[in-house]
Amino acid sequence: MIRSVILLFLLLLIIPLSGCVTRSIKKGDENHVVESSSPQKPILQENADEKAISMIPDSLPDEKPTGETPPTEIHPPEEEIIADEERITLYKYFLEGILLEKNGKYDDAGIAFAKALEITPESPFLGALTSTALLQAKRVDEAIQVAEHTIHSATNDMDNRQALAQAYMAAQQWDKALEQYEILLDFDPSSLSVLDGLAQLYYKAGRYDDAIRIYRRIAELHPEQAYLFRLIVADILLLKLNRLDEAKQEFLSIAEIIPNSPKVHLSIGRIDELLGKTEDAIHSYLTALNHVRTVQDEVMIRGQLGKLYHERGSYTEAQHQYNRIMEIEPENLRIKQQLISLYVDQNLYENALAEVEALAKNAPGDFQIQLLRKELLEQLDRGEEAWNGLLASFQYAFEHHMQNDVMLFLWKLSLDDAYFDSLASYHRLDQLNQLLQKASEVMSNVPRILFAHAKLALYTESGNLRERLFNILEMMQKAEMSGNENVIEASAIELRLWFLVRHAFQQQGLSRELTELLQKCQSIFPHNLDVIRTLGLVCGDIGDWQAAESHFREVLEQLDENTPAYKDLLFQLAFVYDKMNRIADIERVMREAMERFPNDPEAYNFLGYTYADRNIHLEEALVLIEKALKTNPNDGNYIDSLGWTYFRLGKNQEAISHLKRALEHMRDHPVILDHLGDAYEVNGDVDKAILYWKKVLEVGPKYPSEFTTEFQLRVNQKIHSAETLLKP
């Protein structure tokens, strides 16, 4: 009696599901599968447009473009003549598997379905359920084994064949998966789930054009959901094939179907950004803003608008967008950083500093924040305060075991000689030395600490530099062998030593001695590219340009052509050719840089300025420099190049306007000051020209690489000639 009640209860649970049963009917001598009249659950729901639209530049899912493997429809096991006890056990495992799968416990669900399958081993339905659960549990080989076994007993069962195709896809057995989908399409050429699975197969296999073809076919066969699949097509065109114009047209067509979708217009705006169409992008973002539905979308869209307004110099509009975001998300760190950058570009250093100080209060040991604070304080001529804060930040980070910030500070010391200049000018080298001593007591043999110690010693003492160099090398080698840090990092720090030594020898006028030493070191380290490269730099220091070219070319031939190091060497070669007045060679290496690194504006500016400085190809120079400015509109060097080109073209008013703007971005730079003096002289304002030239001589020593002896003599001669001209 109790067993009958249990059986009746289980049957009552299952009967409501019977409408979903896939049943086989006899037709001639072959079994054909037909679906019940109950509507199939669609892969994508009709009102899912916001979920289906990918956020550009976010990538599509790695696994497939349309979501997770669709769950198998719930069917009860086939009616078979089995004992009541077995039937109860079968239903028990079946229902247990369904509940486990629903709760995301795919491993346990697979076990439960497999136990049910042991009772009815020829059941294609249970085979499909088991295979799907195993696949969701990432047990791909077992999923294939189950599906292959059950497919033999029911070759025309679509559920099991689709499960087998999905398992082959997960194993990246593309040809086998394609074979299964072709069989499925023979049964039903318009099946949404089959076509969707086939499109996913092509997508995963990297056959993106085939995936697009299938998704377009789905859109034609199922017009009520067409825009969802066209969104997938647009994403593939954009993110995988980089066919921006086609992707934009696809999104524009979708916008006609769902004009109020902010994410569609956001996608169009981002494509316009990639195409360099700033005004079109702004228009699309404003349209998206008009239809915004969530706070997250509003923040994202306003962030993009603020960035574009900022880049084109529309500071008021940019600040309006950023302020609105801060009202919504007062702790949005990224927007705070954008606001700081906006203030800096407008020379509103006090405003920028106020924002940075607020950030520093919450993160006293954060080196990046303190570094930005230092740069702002130096702009406000509060350098001593800047360095007090930076050293205090280093001490805080060290005492609170913030190792990343400590290491970042030490790395900056290793790379930037200006740090030691500033520390020396504010009498902070002793304080730095004490901090380094404390750090080395706790973190012994850390290459960065050893390196900072070595650099400090070189900076503050003269002594025998050759002997000191080899002592430092010995320290570096010990640190590398200690295993205290990654060997690659230790080696990189050791290689950086050559640049440090170059600086120290330059300070004492011993560049020729360093050349001899480096040549000896090259015989010890014949494959050390940094030694060879530094040798080239030192040869440049002493004016041996042919030797510098030889060393740079030797390094260049051994570098990967698409790396930043290769690009840097191209510019160093161009600088050497500039000194040798080899214009054709400058053109050759800079055009190679443009070809290999088309998004780097520096090559366009370098070649454009080269033309302008020599008063040749001025129209092309203008085009090249404007291209550089399109990427970095607020770069003072590029603006100076533009002003100097206008000067060469005889357009003095435009020249002065741009040169003054360049000076706003690069305060007291001697080259820009010199250019302004020339422009005012030609404009007839000799008094103002003399003021600018005298300013060159005043600030020049801060820029040793530009303020050469030749440059000083030339500026002095200009002042002398102008003052002679003014005498009555």
C-alpha positions in Angstrom: 0.0 0.0 0.0 2.8 2.5 1.0 4.7 1.6 -2.2 1.6 2.3 -4.3 1.1 5.7 -2.6 4.8 6.6 -3.3 4.4 5.5 -6.9 1.2 7.5 -7.4 2.9 10.6 -5.9 5.9 10.3 -8.3 3.6 9.8 -11.3 1.6 12.9 -10.3 4.9 14.9 -10.3 5.8 13.7 -13.7 2.5 13.8 -15.5 2.5 17.6 -16.0 5.8 17.3 -17.8 4.5 14.8 -20.3 3.6 17.5 -22.8 7.3 18.1 -23.4 8.0 14.4 -24.3 9.8 13.9 -27.6 8.2 10.8 -29.0 9.1 8.5 -31.9 6.5 7.6 -34.5 6.7 4.8 -37.1 6.9 5.9 -40.7 7.5 3.1 -43.1 10.6 1.2 -42.0 12.3 4.2 -40.4 11.9 6.0 -37.0 11.5 9.7 -37.3 11.5 12.1 -34.4 8.8 14.7 -34.2 8.4 17.4 -31.6 5.3 17.8 -29.5 2.9 20.7 -30.2 4.1 22.5 -27.1 6.2 25.5 -28.1 9.9 25.1 -27.7 11.6 27.4 -25.2 13.6 29.9 -27.4 17.3 30.2 -26.9 17.0 34.0 -26.5 13.9 35.5 -24.9 12.1 38.2 -26.9 12.7 41.0 -24.4 16.3 40.3 -24.0 17.7 43.0 -26.2 19.7 44.7 -23.3 21.2 41.4 -22.3 22.1 40.4 -25.8 23.9 43.7 -26.7 27.6 43.4 -25.9 29.4 46.4 -24.5 32.1 47.4 -26.8 35.1 47.1 -26.4 34.2 44.2 -24.1 34.9 40.9 -25.9 32.4 38.2 -26.6 32.5 35.2 -24.3 35.4 32.8 -25.1 33.2 29.8 -25.1 30.4 31.0 -27.5 28.6 34.1 -28.5 25.1 33.4 -27.3 25.4 32.2 -23.7 25.7 28.9 -21.9 24.7 25.5 -23.3 20.9 25.6 -23.4 19.5 23.3 -20.8 17.9 20.1 -22.1 14.1 20.1 -21.9 12.7 18.2 -19.0 11.2 14.9 -20.2 10.4 11.9 -18.1 12.1 8.6 -19.0 10.4 6.5 -21.7 7.7 4.1 -20.6 9.3 0.7 -20.4 8.1 -2.5 -18.8 10.2 -2.5 -15.7 9.5 -3.6 -12.2 7.8 -1.1 -9.8 10.9 -0.9 -7.6 13.1 -0.1 -10.5 10.5 2.4 -11.8 10.5 4.2 -8.4 14.3 4.2 -8.3 14.5 5.5 -11.9 12.1 8.4 -11.1 14.0 9.1 -7.9 17.3 9.5 -9.7 15.7 11.4 -12.5 14.0 13.9 -10.2 17.2 14.1 -8.1 19.2 14.9 -11.2 16.8 17.6 -12.3 16.9 19.4 -8.9 20.7 19.2 -8.7 21.0 20.5 -12.3 18.7 23.4 -11.4 20.9 24.3 -8.5 24.0 24.2 -10.6 25.4 21.0 -9.1 26.3 19.5 -12.4 28.7 16.9 -11.2 26.1 15.4 -8.8 23.4 15.8 -11.4 25.5 13.8 -13.9 25.9 11.0 -11.3 22.2 10.9 -10.6 21.3 10.8 -14.4 23.9 8.1 -14.9 22.4 5.9 -12.2 19.0 6.4 -13.9 20.6 5.5 -17.2 21.9 2.2 -15.7 18.3 1.1 -15.2 17.3 2.0 -18.8 20.7 2.0 -20.7 19.2 2.3 -24.1 17.2 5.5 -23.3 18.4 8.3 -25.6 16.6 10.9 -23.5 18.4 9.9 -20.3 21.6 9.7 -22.4 21.1 13.3 -23.5 20.4 14.4 -20.0 23.5 12.7 -18.6 25.8 13.9 -21.4 24.6 17.5 -21.0 25.1 17.4 -17.2 28.6 16.0 -17.6 29.4 18.6 -20.2 28.3 21.4 -17.8 30.5 19.8 -15.1 33.5 20.1 -17.6 33.8 16.3 -17.8 34.0 16.3 -21.6 35.4 12.9 -22.3 32.7 11.2 -20.2 30.0 13.3 -21.9 31.2 12.2 -25.3 31.3 8.5 -24.2 27.7 8.6 -22.9 26.4 10.4 -26.0 28.2 8.1 -28.4 26.9 5.0 -26.6 23.2 6.1 -26.6 23.2 7.5 -30.1 23.7 3.9 -31.4 20.4 2.8 -29.9 18.4 5.8 -31.2 20.1 7.3 -34.3 17.2 9.6 -35.0 16.9 11.2 -31.5 17.7 14.9 -31.9 18.2 15.7 -28.2 21.0 13.1 -27.9 22.6 14.0 -31.2 22.7 17.7 -30.3 24.2 16.8 -26.9 26.9 14.8 -28.8 27.6 17.7 -31.1 27.9 20.0 -28.0 30.3 17.5 -26.4 32.5 17.4 -29.6 32.6 21.2 -29.6 33.7 21.3 -26.0 36.6 18.9 -27.0 37.3 21.1 -30.0 36.6 18.2 -32.4 35.2 20.5 -34.9 34.8 18.1 -37.8 32.9 15.6 -35.7 30.6 18.3 -34.3 29.9 19.6 -37.8 29.0 16.1 -39.0 26.4 15.9 -36.2 24.9 19.3 -37.0 24.6 18.4 -40.7 22.6 15.3 -39.8 20.4 17.5 -37.5 19.8 20.0 -40.3 18.6 17.1 -42.5 15.9 16.5 -40.0 14.9 20.1 -39.5 16.6 22.8 -41.7 14.9 25.7 -39.8 15.4 24.5 -36.2 16.5 27.5 -34.1 18.4 25.5 -31.6 20.3 23.5 -34.3 21.2 26.6 -36.3 22.2 28.4 -33.2 24.5 25.5 -32.2 26.0 25.4 -35.7 26.7 29.1 -35.6 28.4 28.6 -32.2 30.5 25.8 -33.7 31.8 28.1 -36.5 32.4 30.8 -34.0 34.4 28.6 -31.6 36.4 27.2 -34.5 37.3 30.7 -35.6 35.3 30.5 -38.8 33.7 33.9 -38.2 32.3 34.5 -41.7 30.5 31.1 -41.6 29.1 32.0 -38.2 27.9 35.3 -39.5 26.2 33.5 -42.5 24.3 31.2 -40.1 23.2 34.0 -37.8 21.9 35.9 -40.8 20.0 32.8 -41.8 18.5 32.5 -38.4 17.5 36.2 -38.5 15.7 35.5 -41.8 13.9 32.4 -40.6 12.9 34.0 -37.2 12.1 37.7 -37.9 10.6 38.2 -34.5 14.0 37.7 -32.9 16.1 38.9 -35.9 17.7 41.9 -34.2 19.1 39.7 -31.4 21.1 37.7 -33.9 22.0 40.7 -35.9 23.6 42.1 -32.7 25.7 39.0 -32.5 26.7 39.5 -36.1 27.7 43.1 -35.4 29.8 42.1 -32.4 31.6 39.5 -34.5 32.3 42.0 -37.2 33.6 44.5 -34.7 35.4 42.4 -32.1 36.7 39.5 -34.1 37.1 40.7 -37.7 37.7 44.4 -37.0 35.5 45.3 -40.0 34.4 48.6 -38.4 32.4 50.0 -41.3 30.3 46.8 -41.7 29.8 46.6 -37.9 28.6 50.2 -37.8 26.1 49.6 -40.6 24.8 46.6 -38.8 24.3 48.6 -35.6 22.6 51.4 -37.5 20.2 48.9 -39.0 19.5 47.6 -35.5 18.9 51.1 -34.2 16.1 51.5 -36.8 14.4 48.4 -35.2 15.1 49.4 -31.5 15.8 53.1 -31.6 15.5 53.6 -27.9 18.3 51.1 -26.9 21.1 53.1 -25.3 23.6 50.3 -25.7 23.1 50.2 -29.5 24.0 53.9 -29.7 26.9 53.4 -27.3 28.2 50.7 -29.6 27.9 53.0 -32.6 29.7 55.8 -30.7 32.6 53.5 -29.8 33.0 52.4 -33.4 33.1 56.1 -34.5 35.8 56.6 -31.9 37.9 53.7 -33.4 37.3 55.3 -36.8 38.6 58.6 -35.5 35.2 60.3 -36.1 35.0 62.3 -32.8 32.0 64.4 -33.6 30.0 61.4 -34.8 30.9 59.6 -31.6 29.8 62.5 -29.4 26.5 62.6 -31.3 25.9 58.8 -30.7 26.8 59.1 -27.0 24.4 62.0 -26.6 21.7 59.9 -28.3 22.4 57.0 -26.0 22.2 59.4 -23.0 18.7 60.4 -24.0 17.5 56.8 -23.7 19.6 55.8 -20.7 17.8 53.4 -18.3 20.3 52.5 -15.6 22.8 54.4 -13.4 25.6 52.2 -14.6 24.8 53.1 -18.3 24.7 56.8 -17.5 28.1 56.7 -15.8 29.6 54.8 -18.7 28.2 57.1 -21.4 29.1 60.3 -19.5 32.6 58.9 -19.0 33.0 58.5 -22.7 31.6 61.9 -23.4 33.9 63.5 -20.9 36.9 61.8 -22.4 36.1 63.0 -25.9 35.3 66.5 -24.8 38.6 66.6 -22.9 40.6 65.3 -25.9 39.2 68.0 -28.2 39.8 70.7 -25.7 36.2 71.3 -24.7 37.1 71.6 -21.0 33.8 73.0 -19.8 31.7 70.3 -21.4 34.1 67.6 -20.1 33.9 68.9 -16.6 30.1 69.0 -16.7 30.1 65.3 -17.6 32.7 64.4 -14.9 30.8 66.4 -12.2 27.6 64.7 -13.0 29.3 61.3 -12.6 30.7 62.4 -9.2 27.2 63.3 -8.1 26.1 59.8 -8.9 29.3 58.0 -7.7 31.2 60.2 -5.3 34.0 57.6 -4.8 34.6 56.9 -8.5 38.4 56.8 -8.6 38.7 56.7 -12.4 36.7 59.9 -12.8 38.6 61.6 -10.1 41.8 60.9 -12.0 40.2 62.2 -15.2 39.2 65.4 -13.3 42.8 65.8 -12.1 44.1 65.4 -15.7 41.5 67.9 -16.9 42.6 70.5 -14.3 46.3 70.0 -15.2 45.6 70.5 -18.9 44.0 73.8 -18.0 47.0 74.7 -15.7 44.6 74.7 -12.8 47.2 73.1 -10.5 45.6 74.2 -7.3 42.3 72.5 -8.2 44.2 69.3 -9.3 46.2 69.4 -6.1 43.0 69.6 -3.9 41.7 66.4 -5.6 45.0 64.6 -5.2 45.3 65.6 -1.5 41.8 64.1 -0.9 43.0 60.9 -2.5 46.3 60.9 -0.5 44.4 61.1 2.8 42.7 57.8 2.1 45.9 56.1 0.8 49.0 57.6 2.6 51.3 55.0 1.2 50.1 54.9 -2.4 53.2 55.8 -4.4 51.3 56.7 -7.6 49.2 59.3 -5.8 52.2 60.7 -4.0 54.1 60.9 -7.3 51.3 62.9 -8.9 51.2 65.1 -5.8 54.9 65.7 -6.2 54.6 66.8 -9.8 51.8 69.2 -9.0 53.6 70.7 -6.1 56.7 71.2 -8.3 54.5 73.1 -10.8 53.5 75.3 -7.9 57.2 75.8 -6.9 56.6 73.9 -3.7 59.3 71.3 -4.4 60.5 70.8 -0.9 57.0 70.0 0.3 56.7 67.6 -2.6 59.8 65.6 -1.6 58.9 65.6 2.1 55.6 63.9 1.1 57.1 61.4 -1.2 59.8 60.3 1.3 57.1 60.1 4.0 55.0 58.0 1.7 58.0 55.6 1.2 58.5 55.3 4.9 54.8 54.7 5.5 54.7 52.0 2.8 57.8 50.3 4.2 56.5 50.4 7.9 53.1 49.0 6.8 54.6 46.3 4.6 53.2 47.8 1.4 55.9 46.0 -0.7 54.6 46.9 -4.1 54.7 50.6 -3.4 58.2 50.3 -1.8 59.4 48.5 -4.9 57.8 51.0 -7.2 59.6 53.9 -5.5 62.9 52.1 -5.7 62.3 51.3 -9.4 61.6 55.0 -10.1 64.9 55.9 -8.3 66.6 53.4 -10.6 65.2 54.9 -13.8 65.0 58.6 -13.2 68.2 60.6 -12.6 66.0 63.7 -12.0 65.0 62.2 -8.7 68.5 62.4 -7.4 68.9 65.9 -8.8 65.8 67.0 -6.9 66.7 65.2 -3.7 70.2 66.7 -3.8 68.8 70.2 -4.3 66.5 69.8 -1.3 69.2 68.2 0.8 67.3 65.0 1.2 70.0 62.4 0.1 70.9 61.6 3.7 67.2 61.0 4.5 67.0 58.7 1.5 70.1 56.9 2.5 68.7 56.2 6.0 65.4 54.8 4.5 67.4 52.6 2.2 69.5 51.3 5.1 66.3 50.3 7.0 64.8 48.7 3.9 68.0 46.7 3.3 68.0 45.4 6.9 64.6 43.8 6.4 64.9 42.9 2.7 68.5 41.9 2.2 69.9 41.2 -1.2 66.8 42.6 -3.0 68.3 43.9 -6.3 66.3 47.1 -6.4 67.5 48.1 -2.9 71.1 47.2 -3.8 70.7 49.2 -7.0 69.3 52.3 -5.3 72.2 52.1 -2.8 74.7 51.8 -5.7 73.2 54.7 -7.6 73.2 56.9 -4.4 76.9 56.1 -3.9 77.7 57.0 -7.5 75.7 60.2 -7.2 77.3 61.5 -4.0 80.9 60.3 -4.3 83.5 60.6 -7.0 86.3 58.1 -6.2 87.4 55.5 -8.7 84.4 55.0 -11.0 85.8 51.9 -12.7 86.4 50.2 -9.4 83.0 51.2 -8.1 81.4 49.9 -11.3 82.8 46.4 -10.9 81.8 46.5 -7.1 78.2 47.2 -8.1 78.3 44.5 -10.7 79.4 42.1 -8.1 76.5 43.1 -5.8 74.1 42.6 -8.6 75.4 39.2 -9.5 75.2 38.1 -5.8 71.6 39.4 -5.7 70.8 37.5 -8.8 72.3 34.3 -7.5 70.6 34.6 -4.1 67.2 33.7 -5.6 65.6 36.4 -3.6 63.8 37.8 -6.6 63.0 36.6 -10.0 66.2 36.2 -12.0 64.8 38.1 -15.0 64.0 41.1 -12.8 67.4 41.0 -11.2 69.0 40.8 -14.7 67.0 43.7 -15.9 68.2 45.8 -13.0 71.8 44.8 -13.6 71.5 45.8 -17.2 70.0 49.2 -16.2 73.3 49.8 -14.4 75.0 50.8 -17.7 72.7 53.8 -18.0 73.4 54.8 -14.5 77.2 54.5 -15.1 76.8 56.6 -18.2 75.2 59.4 -16.2 77.9 59.2 -13.5 80.7 59.4 -16.0 79.0 62.3 -17.9 78.8 64.2 -14.7 82.6 64.1 -14.4 83.4 64.5 -18.1 84.7 61.0 -18.4 82.7 59.8 -21.4 85.8 58.7 -23.3 87.0 56.7 -20.4 83.6 55.1 -20.1 83.7 54.2 -23.8 86.9 52.3 -23.2 85.4 50.5 -20.2 82.3 49.5 -22.1 84.4 48.1 -24.9 86.1 45.9 -22.4 82.8 44.9 -20.8 81.5 44.0 -24.3 84.2 41.5 -24.6 83.1 40.0 -21.3 79.3 40.2 -22.1 79.3 39.9 -26.0 75.6 39.2 -26.1 74.5 41.9 -23.7 72.5 44.2 -25.9 72.2 46.9 -23.2 76.0 47.2 -23.0 76.1 47.6 -26.8 73.3 50.1 -26.8 74.8 52.1 -24.0 78.1 52.1 -25.9 76.1 53.7 -28.8 74.7 56.3 -26.5 78.2 57.2 -25.0 79.6 57.4 -28.6 76.8 59.9 -29.2 77.8 61.8 -26.1 81.3 62.3 -27.4 80.1 63.1 -31.0 81.3 59.8 -32.6 78.1 59.5 -34.6 79.3 56.8 -37.0 80.3 54.5 -34.1 76.9 55.3 -32.4 75.1 54.3 -35.6 77.1 51.0 -35.8 76.2 50.0 -32.3 72.5 50.9 -32.6 72.2 48.9 -35.9 73.9 45.9 -34.2 71.3 45.9 -31.5 68.4 46.6 -33.9 69.3 43.5 -36.0 68.8 41.3 -33.0 65.5 42.7 -31.7 62.0 41.6 -32.5 60.7 44.1 -35.0 57.3 44.7 -33.2 58.6 45.4 -29.8 58.9 48.8 -27.9 62.6 48.3 -27.7 62.9 48.1 -31.5 60.8 51.3 -31.8 63.1 53.1 -29.3 66.2 52.0 -31.4 64.6 53.5 -34.5 64.2 56.8 -32.8 67.8 56.7 -31.5 69.0 56.0 -35.0 66.9 58.9 -36.3 68.5 61.2 -33.7 72.0 60.0 -34.9 71.0 60.6 -38.5 69.7 64.1 -37.6 73.1 64.9 -36.1 74.8 63.7 -39.3 72.2 65.6 -41.5 71.3 62.4 -43.3 67.7 63.3 -44.2 67.0 60.3 -46.4 68.0 57.9 -43.6 65.8 59.9 -41.1 62.9 59.5 -43.6 63.6 55.7 -44.0 63.6 54.8 -40.2 60.7 57.1 -39.3 58.5 55.7 -42.1 59.4 52.2 -40.9 58.3 53.3 -37.4 55.0 54.7 -38.9 54.4 51.4 -40.7 55.2 49.1 -37.8 53.6 51.3 -35.1 50.8 53.3 -36.9 49.1 54.4 -33.7 52.3 56.0 -32.2 52.3 59.7 -33.0 56.0 60.3 -32.2 57.3 59.3 -35.6 54.9 61.7 -37.4 56.1 64.5 -35.2 59.7 63.6 -35.5 59.7 63.6 -39.3 57.4 66.7 -39.5 59.7 68.7 -37.2 62.7 67.5 -39.1 61.2 69.0 -42.3 60.1 72.2 -40.6 63.5 72.7 -38.9 65.3 72.4 -42.2 62.6 74.5 -44.0 61.8 71.7 -46.5 58.5 69.9 -47.4 56.6 72.3 -45.2 53.1 71.2 -46.4 53.9 67.6 -45.7 55.4 68.6 -42.4 52.1 70.3 -41.5 50.1 67.1 -42.4 52.4 64.8 -40.4 52.4 67.0 -37.3 48.6 67.5 -37.4 48.3 63.7 -37.5 50.4 63.4 -34.4 48.2 66.1 -32.7 45.1 64.2 -33.6 46.3 61.4 -31.3 47.7 63.7 -28.6 46.1 67.1 -28.9 47.6 68.4 -25.7 51.2 67.4 -26.2 53.5 70.4 -25.9 56.2 69.1 -28.2 53.7 68.5 -31.0 52.1 71.9 -30.5 55.6 73.5 -30.7 56.3 71.6 -33.9 53.1 72.9 -35.4 53.9 76.5 -34.3 57.4 76.2 -35.8 56.0 74.9 -39.1 53.7 77.9 -39.3 56.7 80.1 -38.6 58.6 78.5 -41.5 55.5 79.1 -43.7 55.7 82.8 -42.8 52.4 82.7 -40.8 53.8 84.4 -37.7 50.5 85.1 -35.9 49.5 81.5 -36.1 53.0 80.5 -35.1 53.0 82.7 -32.0 49.6 81.5 -31.0 50.6 77.8 -31.1 54.0 78.4 -29.5 52.4 80.2 -26.6 50.0 77.3 -26.2 52.9 74.8 -26.3 54.6 76.8 -23.5 51.5 76.4 -21.4 51.9 72.6 -21.5 55.8 72.7 -21.1 56.6 75.5 -18.8 59.9 77.3 -19.5 61.2 74.8 -22.1 64.3 76.4 -23.8 63.5 75.2 -27.3 60.0 76.7 -27.2 61.2 79.9 -25.7 63.8 80.1 -28.4 61.2 79.6 -31.1 59.0 82.3 -29.6 61.9 84.7 -29.6 62.5 84.0 -33.3 58.8 84.5 -34.1 58.6 87.8 -32.2 61.8 89.1 -33.9 60.4 88.4 -37.3 57.1 90.0 -36.2 59.1 93.2 -35.4 58.8 93.0 -31.6 62.6 92.7 -30.9 62.3 93.7 -27.2 60.0 90.7 -26.5 62.3 88.5 -28.6 65.2 89.4 -26.4 63.2 88.7 -23.2 62.4 85.2 -24.5 66.0 84.5 -25.5 67.3 85.6 -22.1 64.8 83.3 -20.5 66.3 80.5 -22.5 69.7 81.1 -20.9 68.1 81.3 -17.5 66.2 78.0 -17.6 68.4 76.1 -20.1 70.6 74.3 -17.5 67.5 72.4 -16.3 67.4 70.7 -19.7 71.0 69.4 -20.3 70.1 67.3 -23.4 68.7 70.3 -25.3 70.9 73.0 -23.8 74.1 72.2 -25.6 77.1 74.4 -25.9 76.2 75.0 -29.6 72.6 76.0 -28.6 73.9 78.4 -25.9 76.3 80.1 -28.4 73.5 80.5 -31.0 71.1 82.1 -28.5 73.8 84.4 -27.1 74.6 85.5 -30.7 70.9 86.3 -31.3 70.7 88.4 -28.2 73.9 90.3 -29.1 72.7 91.0 -32.7 69.2 92.2 -31.4 70.6 94.4 -28.7 73.1 95.9 -31.3 70.2 96.6 -33.6 68.3 98.5 -30.8 71.2 100.7 -29.9 70.7 104.3 -31.1 
